[in-house]
Amino acid sequence: MVRTILAIVVIVLSGYSLITQTFELMPYYMFILGAFILVSGFVELQKDRKGFWGYMNIVISLFIFIFYIPYFL
């Protein structure tokens, strides 16, 4: 449910940015994308598929959060 809502928000924001050619919402888009990837990583780990992609999703989302912190401060 949460993954679906985050995916819809990411698609709407990216579509809006592409159509209007304004990129001032990009930090928010990336923050929500990072949250989506983080939730996807946790879902993979909860399904007892403790493979590479669950941990990789969490690492990628943390990288996105760390990289975009200066845009929010």
C-alpha positions as CSV (number, residue, x, y, z in Angstrom):
1,M,0.0,0.0,0.0
2,V,2.7,2.5,1.0
3,R,4.9,1.4,-2.0
4,T,1.9,2.0,-4.3
5,I,1.3,5.5,-3.0
6,L,5.0,6.5,-3.1
7,A,5.2,5.1,-6.7
8,I,2.2,7.2,-7.8
9,V,3.6,10.3,-6.2
10,V,7.0,9.8,-7.9
11,I,5.3,9.2,-11.3
12,V,3.1,12.3,-10.9
13,L,6.0,14.6,-9.9
14,S,8.3,13.3,-12.6
15,G,5.5,13.7,-15.2
16,Y,4.8,17.2,-14.0
17,S,8.5,18.1,-14.2
18,L,8.8,16.7,-17.7
19,I,5.7,18.4,-19.0
20,T,6.3,21.9,-17.5
21,Q,10.2,21.7,-17.8
22,T,10.5,23.1,-14.3
23,F,12.9,21.3,-12.0
24,E,12.4,23.1,-8.7
25,L,10.6,20.1,-7.3
26,M,13.5,17.8,-8.0
27,P,14.7,17.6,-4.4
28,Y,11.3,16.5,-3.2
29,Y,11.0,14.1,-6.0
30,M,14.3,12.5,-5.1
31,F,13.4,12.4,-1.4
32,I,10.2,10.5,-2.2
33,L,12.1,8.3,-4.6
34,G,14.5,7.5,-1.8
35,A,11.6,6.7,0.5
36,F,10.1,4.4,-2.1
37,I,13.4,2.5,-2.6
38,L,13.9,2.2,1.2
39,V,10.4,0.8,1.6
40,S,11.1,-1.6,-1.3
41,G,14.3,-2.8,0.4
42,F,12.5,-3.4,3.7
43,V,9.7,-5.4,1.9
44,E,12.4,-7.5,0.2
45,L,14.0,-8.3,3.6
46,Q,10.7,-9.1,5.2
47,K,9.8,-11.6,2.5
48,D,12.8,-13.7,3.8
49,R,14.6,-13.1,0.6
50,K,17.7,-11.8,2.3
51,G,19.6,-11.5,-1.0
52,F,21.6,-8.8,-2.6
53,W,18.7,-6.5,-3.8
54,G,17.1,-5.9,-0.4
55,Y,20.3,-4.6,1.1
56,M,21.2,-2.8,-2.2
57,N,17.9,-0.9,-2.1
58,I,18.6,0.3,1.4
59,V,22.1,1.4,0.6
60,I,20.9,3.3,-2.5
61,S,18.2,5.0,-0.5
62,L,20.6,6.1,2.2
63,F,22.9,7.5,-0.5
64,I,20.0,9.5,-2.0
65,F,19.1,10.8,1.5
66,I,22.7,11.8,2.3
67,F,23.2,13.4,-1.1
68,Y,20.0,15.6,-1.0
69,I,20.3,16.7,2.7
70,P,21.9,20.1,1.7
71,Y,18.9,20.9,-0.5
72,F,16.6,20.7,2.5
73,L,18.7,22.7,4.9
